[in-house]
Amino acid sequence: MTNKNEFKVSGEELLKKVKKVIKEGNVRRIIIKDEKGRKFLEIPVTVGVLGALAAPIFVAVGAIAALATKFTIEVVKKK
C-alpha cells in the first residue's frame, strides 16, 4: 500500500526539498509538476538513486527549478 503527500514549493526551494525527501527515506517515487499540474520529472527512488545516480538527478531538478516559479512535489511513500 502507498501513501501520497504533496508539497507546494518555489523554484528556489525545489532542489532542497527533493534532497530532504530522499534523505527521509521510505520513498518510492517523486513526481515534480508545474503549477498547472503538468509533469516535469518522475523519479523512481531506489537504493541506486542514493548512490551513483543521485548527482545527475539533482542536476536535472536544478535545471527544472529555473523553468518556473511554483512547483508541486508529489511524494509516493511505502506504508
C-alpha positions as CSV (number, residue, x, y, z in Angstrom):
1,M,0.0,0.0,0.0
2,T,1.2,3.5,-0.7
3,N,0.7,7.0,0.7
4,K,0.9,10.2,-1.3
5,N,1.9,13.6,0.0
6,E,2.1,16.9,-2.0
7,F,4.2,19.9,-1.2
8,K,4.0,23.3,-2.9
9,V,7.4,24.9,-3.3
10,S,9.0,27.7,-5.2
11,G,11.7,27.1,-7.8
12,E,14.3,28.2,-5.3
13,E,13.2,25.6,-2.7
14,L,12.7,22.7,-5.2
15,L,16.1,21.1,-5.1
16,K,16.4,21.5,-1.3
17,K,13.0,19.8,-0.8
18,V,13.8,16.9,-3.1
19,K,17.0,16.2,-1.3
20,K,15.3,16.4,2.0
21,V,12.5,13.9,0.9
22,I,15.1,11.5,-0.4
23,K,17.1,11.6,2.9
24,E,14.0,10.9,4.9
25,G,13.7,7.6,3.2
26,N,10.8,5.2,2.7
27,V,10.0,7.0,-0.7
28,R,9.1,5.1,-3.8
29,R,8.7,7.9,-6.3
30,I,8.9,11.7,-6.6
31,I,6.9,13.5,-9.2
32,I,7.6,17.2,-9.9
33,K,4.8,19.1,-11.5
34,D,4.4,22.7,-12.6
35,E,1.6,25.0,-11.2
36,K,-0.8,23.7,-14.0
37,G,-0.3,20.1,-13.0
38,R,2.0,19.1,-15.9
39,K,4.6,16.6,-15.0
40,F,8.2,17.7,-15.5
41,L,10.0,14.8,-14.0
42,E,9.2,11.5,-12.3
43,I,12.0,10.0,-10.2
44,P,11.7,6.3,-9.1
45,V,13.6,6.4,-5.8
46,T,15.5,3.2,-5.2
47,V,18.7,2.3,-3.4
48,G,20.6,3.0,-6.6
49,V,19.4,6.6,-6.8
50,L,21.0,7.3,-3.5
51,G,24.3,6.2,-4.9
52,A,25.8,6.9,-8.4
53,L,22.6,8.2,-10.0
54,A,21.9,10.9,-7.4
55,A,24.1,13.6,-8.9
56,P,22.5,13.7,-12.4
57,I,19.1,13.7,-10.9
58,F,19.9,16.7,-8.7
59,V,21.3,18.5,-11.8
60,A,18.0,17.8,-13.7
61,V,16.0,19.0,-10.7
62,G,18.1,22.2,-10.5
63,A,17.6,22.8,-14.2
64,I,13.8,22.4,-13.9
65,A,13.8,24.8,-11.0
66,A,14.9,27.5,-13.4
67,L,11.9,26.9,-15.7
68,A,9.1,28.1,-13.4
69,T,8.4,29.8,-10.1
70,K,6.0,27.4,-8.5
71,F,6.0,23.6,-8.3
72,T,4.2,20.7,-6.7
73,I,6.3,17.8,-5.4
74,E,4.2,14.6,-5.1
75,V,5.9,12.1,-2.9
76,V,4.7,8.4,-3.0
77,K,5.8,6.5,0.1
78,K,5.6,2.9,1.2
79,K,3.2,2.4,4.1
